[in-house]
Amino acid sequence: MPRSVNHVASREKRKKILKLTRGYYGSRRNVWTVAKNTWEKGLTYAYRDRKQKKRNFRALWIQRINAAARLEDLSYSKLMGLIHKAGIEINRKVLADLAMNNPEAFKAICDKVKA
């Protein structure tokens, strides 16, 4: 009895991944093994970089807060310590946004924690 192979399903699986690799350069888009490996590697990069994105944004917020705090004669660490001691519940994302877009409000927070 001849061997039965489900060509429909396997072709469909290949087409699905080749469709996901459209826009890649050269053989990464149309050679099955290369495209599959590239696509799988891309998934690992995506997973890793979702974590790195959070790290990068936190670092950016800290830099912005530090720059604005130094205009008020405070360092980042002293400012954050005073904010926590004063019981002000504000996260770094909002604080950095205030420092960039609303310097008067940031100055008011600094004046409040200094007092």
N, C-alpha and C positions, 0 to 999 in steps of 0.2 A: 504494500500500500504506500502510495507516495506521501511525502511529508507535507503537512498542511501548515502554511505560514500565513498569518493575518497581515497581508501587505497593506490593507486599507488603514488599519490602526497604526502601524509603524510609520507609514508615510505621513499620516495626519500628525503624529507626534513630532516628526522631523520638520514638517511645514510650520508647526506652531512655534518652534524655537527659531527657525530661520526667519519667521516674521518678526520675532522679538529682536533679532540682530540687524534689522534694516538700519541703514545709516552708519554702520561700522565701516572701517576702512579695509579695502582689499578682500582677501580671502576670509577675513573674519565675518563677512556677511553671508557668503554663499557656500563655503566648504563646510560640510556637516560637522566634522570632528572639531575643526578650529572654531567654528561658530558656537558649538555647544560648550567648549572649554571657556571661551571668552565670556559667554553669557553666565556660566556658573561663577566665574571669577568676579564678574560684575555684581552678582548677588552678594558675594562676601564683602566686596568693597562697600556696597550700599548699607549692609548691616553695620559694618565698622564705622562708616562715616556718619550714620545717624547718631552714634554715641559721640563722635568727635565734634559734631556740629554743636552739641550742647556745651562741650568744653570750650570751644572757640568763642561762642557767644558770651559765656560767663567771663572769660578772659577779657573780651572787648568791653563788657560792662564795667569790670573792675578798673580797666585803664581809663575809661571815661570818667568814672567817679573820682578816681585819684587825681586826674587833671583838674577837675572842677574843685575838688577839695583843697588842692594846693593853692588855688586862687583865694581861698578863705583861710589860709594859714593853718591848714590841717593836713595830715597825711591820710591815706586811705585807711590804714589800720586804726589810727586814732579816731577817725570819724566813725567807723563801723563799731568800734568799742563804745563810743559815746552814744551812738544811736541805740545800741542794745541796752546800755545802762539806763537811758532815758525811757525805755519801754516803747519806743516807736517801732511798730511792725510794718516795715516797708522792705520789699525785696530789691535786689540789685538791678533787676531789669527796669523797674519803675524809677529807681533812683538815678540810673544812667540816663533814662529818657528825660527826667526832669533836668538833669545837668546839661543835656544838649539843647533841649527845646524850651525850657522854662527856667532860666537861671535865677530869676527872682524867688521862685518857690524853693529851689535848691539852697539859696542863700538863707531863706527863712528857716529851713530845717537845720542848717549849720548854726545859725544864731540861737535856735532853741536848744540844741544839744550843748552848745558852749556855755549857756547860762546855768 
